[in-house]
Amino acid sequence: MKIIEVDWVDSNGFSGWDRIDRRKEDTLKDTMRCRSVGYLLEKKTDRIILTQSQSFYADIESANHVDSTLVIPTVAVKKIRILKK
């Protein structure tokens, strides 16, 4: 599998009372930028799926197992860089 680096924007939220105009302004400033690295498990039009670990054991029972998967909606993706093919 390819190893990729993904720059993406995560959702965030606020609690507590505040003026509507300030909330709209703050939301743009406080966008959470993220960077994740992993094996590209799947790329579809609406999402990409990364996995942190993949088993490489020879026995059939433990082959094709992954751990720590992350699903990122493509609308949140800003940049994808291939680190290893």
Rosetta silent file (secondary structure, phi, psi, omega in degrees, C-alpha in Angstrom):
SEQUENCE: MKIIEVDWVDSNGFSGWDRIDRRKEDTLKDTMRCRSVGYLLEKKTDRIILTQSQSFYADIESANHVDSTLVIPTVAVKKIRILKK
SCORE:     score description
SCORE:     0.000 S_00000001
   1 L     0.000  151.257  176.411    0.000    0.000    0.000 S_00000001
   2 L   -71.802  145.125  170.688    1.057    3.591   -0.569 S_00000001
   3 E  -101.834  126.568 -177.085    2.155    5.675    2.391 S_00000001
   4 E  -129.095  159.939  172.933    0.683    9.172    2.200 S_00000001
   5 E  -116.024  130.132 -176.536    0.616   12.421    4.129 S_00000001
   6 E  -121.130  123.248  169.129   -2.731   14.235    4.254 S_00000001
   7 E   -94.659  127.722 -176.403   -3.286   17.866    5.226 S_00000001
   8 E  -149.441  164.812 -178.346   -6.913   18.307    6.212 S_00000001
   9 E  -109.928  127.668 -179.237   -9.292   20.490    8.183 S_00000001
  10 E   -97.632  157.715  174.902  -11.163   19.029   11.139 S_00000001
  11 L   -74.264  151.719  172.678  -14.489   20.122   12.563 S_00000001
  12 L  -146.341  169.777 -177.308  -14.555   21.998   15.818 S_00000001
  13 L  -145.798  167.182 -179.252  -17.179   23.522   18.056 S_00000001
  14 L  -131.935  151.019  173.207  -17.767   26.137   20.696 S_00000001
  15 L  -127.991  160.718 -178.753  -19.973   26.280   23.733 S_00000001
  16 L   100.071  156.530 -176.770  -21.254   29.211   25.731 S_00000001
  17 L   -78.190  139.803  177.413  -23.235   32.286   24.787 S_00000001
  18 L  -161.572  165.603  178.657  -21.775   34.792   22.329 S_00000001
  19 L   -70.451  144.916 -179.096  -22.870   37.166   19.595 S_00000001
  20 H   -58.401  -45.908 -177.440  -23.702   35.582   16.236 S_00000001
  21 H   -62.099  -36.488  177.993  -21.324   37.844   14.289 S_00000001
  22 H   -70.044  -38.864  178.222  -18.409   36.919   16.581 S_00000001
  23 H   -62.089  -41.458  178.800  -19.132   33.196   16.292 S_00000001
  24 H   -63.710  -43.359  179.191  -19.096   33.420   12.494 S_00000001
  25 H   -67.007  -46.837 -178.148  -15.758   35.257   12.504 S_00000001
  26 H   -62.841  -34.301 -178.536  -14.168   33.023   15.144 S_00000001
  27 H   -60.262  -40.967  179.265  -15.180   29.868   13.321 S_00000001
  28 H   -69.390  -37.968 -178.827  -13.031   30.779   10.314 S_00000001
  29 H   -72.513  -33.158 -172.489  -10.034   31.742   12.472 S_00000001
  30 L   -97.631   20.280  177.921  -10.199   28.676   14.710 S_00000001
  31 L   -60.888  134.156 -177.758  -10.344   26.004   12.020 S_00000001
  32 E   -87.394  112.232  176.855   -8.314   23.025   13.183 S_00000001
  33 E   -86.537  135.862 -178.339   -5.604   22.129   10.678 S_00000001
  34 E  -129.865  155.594  172.523   -4.432   18.511   10.822 S_00000001
  35 E  -136.965  125.948 -179.868   -1.735   16.396    9.202 S_00000001
  36 E  -127.064  145.800  177.848   -1.943   12.604    9.182 S_00000001
  37 E  -125.389  136.922  177.771    0.421    9.982    7.772 S_00000001
  38 E  -178.412 -178.438  175.645   -0.490    6.394    7.044 S_00000001
  39 E   -78.613  133.020  177.514   -1.086    3.623    4.572 S_00000001
  40 E   -76.881  108.348 -178.775   -3.759    4.499    2.012 S_00000001
  41 E   -84.623  -39.752 -178.091   -6.374    1.827    2.539 S_00000001
  42 E  -159.880  142.355  174.119   -9.046    3.264    0.229 S_00000001
  43 E  -130.134  117.581  178.414   -9.717    6.404   -1.808 S_00000001
  44 L  -120.882  175.964 -179.691  -13.276    7.133   -2.939 S_00000001
  45 L   -66.246  -28.454 -176.182  -14.961   10.268   -4.236 S_00000001
  46 L  -105.299   -7.036 -177.004  -16.355   11.098   -0.785 S_00000001
  47 E  -163.688  159.903  165.959  -13.583    9.862    1.540 S_00000001
  48 E  -124.580  149.385  179.228  -10.097    8.499    2.015 S_00000001
  49 E  -123.460  124.259  175.425   -9.216    5.881    4.587 S_00000001
  50 E  -107.150  151.796  171.906   -5.783    5.668    6.188 S_00000001
  51 E  -131.295  143.803 -177.887   -4.504    2.934    8.429 S_00000001
  52 E   -80.489  -36.629 -175.263   -1.601    3.167   10.796 S_00000001
  53 E  -137.203  146.962  176.025   -0.607   -0.497   10.784 S_00000001
  54 E  -136.686  138.012  179.192   -1.039   -3.506    8.525 S_00000001
  55 L   -78.996  143.173  179.199   -0.113   -7.107    9.308 S_00000001
  56 L  -124.242   21.691  179.926    2.396   -8.793    7.033 S_00000001
  57 L   -68.061  150.237 -176.240    2.392  -12.249    8.582 S_00000001
  58 L   -76.584  -28.610 -177.076    2.549  -15.161    6.203 S_00000001
  59 L   -71.236  143.552 -172.041   -0.231  -17.212    7.763 S_00000001
  60 L   -64.476  -34.929 -176.507   -3.598  -16.617    6.108 S_00000001
  61 L   -60.855  -39.593 -176.136   -5.519  -16.072    9.353 S_00000001
  62 L   -98.923   -1.412  175.507   -3.644  -12.898   10.348 S_00000001
  63 L   -70.359  157.288  177.452   -3.090  -11.512    6.831 S_00000001
  64 L    63.571   32.788  173.965   -5.204   -8.554    5.733 S_00000001
  65 L  -108.093  141.631  177.406   -5.595   -7.080    9.223 S_00000001
  66 E  -129.481  164.476 -179.223   -5.208   -3.367    9.906 S_00000001
  67 E  -140.199  148.779  176.305   -5.171   -1.213   13.032 S_00000001
  68 E    57.233   68.310  178.752   -5.963    2.441   13.837 S_00000001
  69 E   -89.375  150.862  179.787   -7.952    3.491   10.779 S_00000001
  70 E  -133.988  124.720  177.343   -8.894    7.099   10.056 S_00000001
  71 E  -103.191  123.864  179.571  -11.663    8.160    7.660 S_00000001
  72 E  -119.484  120.544  176.493  -11.297   11.687    6.256 S_00000001
  73 E   -62.904  138.744 -176.889  -14.085   13.186    4.117 S_00000001
  74 H   -62.696  -26.376  177.231  -12.617   14.470    0.834 S_00000001
  75 H   -65.883  -19.428  179.178  -14.232   17.888    1.386 S_00000001
  76 H   -91.038  -12.873 -175.662  -11.893   18.289    4.376 S_00000001
  77 E   -78.406  128.109  177.138   -8.725   17.324    2.453 S_00000001
  78 E  -100.596  -34.761 -175.915   -6.450   20.221    1.482 S_00000001
  79 E  -159.952  141.186  174.421   -3.424   18.321    0.169 S_00000001
  80 E  -125.131  131.676  177.693   -2.223   14.745   -0.323 S_00000001
  81 E  -125.750  128.844  177.882    1.438   13.870   -0.732 S_00000001
  82 E   -81.998  122.834  179.389    2.696   10.378   -1.602 S_00000001
  83 E   -94.337  -33.650  179.520    5.633    9.468    0.624 S_00000001
  84 E  -154.008  130.779  178.756    6.192    5.925   -0.626 S_00000001
  85 L   -88.672    0.000    0.000    4.626    3.967   -3.477 S_00000001
